[in-house]
Amino acid sequence: MHRCLQLARAGAGYVAPNPMVGAVLVHHNRIIGEGYHREYGMPHAEVNCIASVKNADRHLISESVLYVSLEPCAHYGKTPPCAELIIQHRIPKVVVGCRDPFPEVNGKGIEKLLAAGITVITGVLEKECRELNKRFFTFHTQHRPFIVLKWAQSRNGAIAARDGSAVQISNAYTNRLVHRWRSEEPAILVGTRTAMLDNPSLTTRLWPGEHPVRLVIDRTLKLPGTLQLYDAKAPTVIFNEHRHTVPDSDRMLRGGNWFYQVSGEVSIVQQVISALYHLRIQSVLVEGGAQILQLFINENSWDEARIITNESLVIPGGIKAPKLINEMQTGEEHFFSDSITYYIHSASKQ
């Protein structure tokens, strides 16, 4: 199952809104096949695993044990049901990491295997399997996106210069890591002030992978169309109080600028969260600025936070970084002048 998880992680940034899944086929303690879900709409892990078995070993499939990190699907979606494929190959035993919370599956795959006389063992490394797909599980069980906060700050806790203008805080290595983070989330959010002063592109140009859907809060539509956010390199959704043109699904966001109308009388944080769920966007990276980040924090609407601190930089009189509430530190890394501290919201502790 550890190998299943290792394989599954290779699909990060490519399979959403599907979960990351790995599968391993074992005959008498020898792996004869393995695979993972590589890309949304393409074959699932079980299909790739069985297809990888060499011709000389294919007669062993019906005598093997299939390990899979997530319950095999039992419905027709972009691909046929994996449970039926397992039955067709007469695999006698399946070991499942955890059940799939997606309503079209959620136990149905396991039931189909059991009904076919297949031995099924569940809950192997369940915590690890759920953690791998925490975005997917949060979306389908809590009906909201998984929310990651990120900011960079100086040693004295400043996020920008006194006038709000951008300051290069993190180093080149950490910047590349941030772009990897962007590739792992389907959406990224900034506020009006950050969009205006920093003019960010919010793309993954320093890391391979798809650009996230760019989200910007611009209530009065005052941001100029010359900003990099509007360069059509990735779709951009503008949360505003005047126009609404956004489609019903994130899969229809194929570039261009879209407008999502919000109310000035309701929490913008909760409206963004509701909109992302409606658009089937399972997670979002909130990059700033300080005011928007603090709004998410104050409303307890976050799951993880990643804070980059340049230990060698001081910004006199700079704009103060947000302050976390109900946080639990889970780790820390150091890359030259930068330290990265990782937190989860205390309510996320199992």
Secondary structure, 3 states (H helix, E strand, C coil): CHHHHHHHHHHCCCCCCCCCCEEEEEECCEEEEEEECCCCCCCCHHHHHHHCCCHHHHHHHHHCEEEEEECCCCCCCCCCCHHHHHHHCCCCEEEEEECCCCCCCCCHHHHHHHHCCCEEECCCCHHHHHHHCHHHHHHHHHCCCEEEEEEEEECCCEEECCCCCCCCCCCHHHHHHHHHHHHCCCEEEECHHHHHHHCCCCCCCCCCCCCCEEEEECCCCCCCCCCHHHCCCCCEEEEECCCCCCCCCHHHCCCCEEEEECCCCCCHHHHHHHHHHHCCCCEEEEEECHHHHHHHHHCCCCCEEEEEEECCCCCCCCEECCCCCCEEEEEEEEECCEEEEEEEEHHHCC
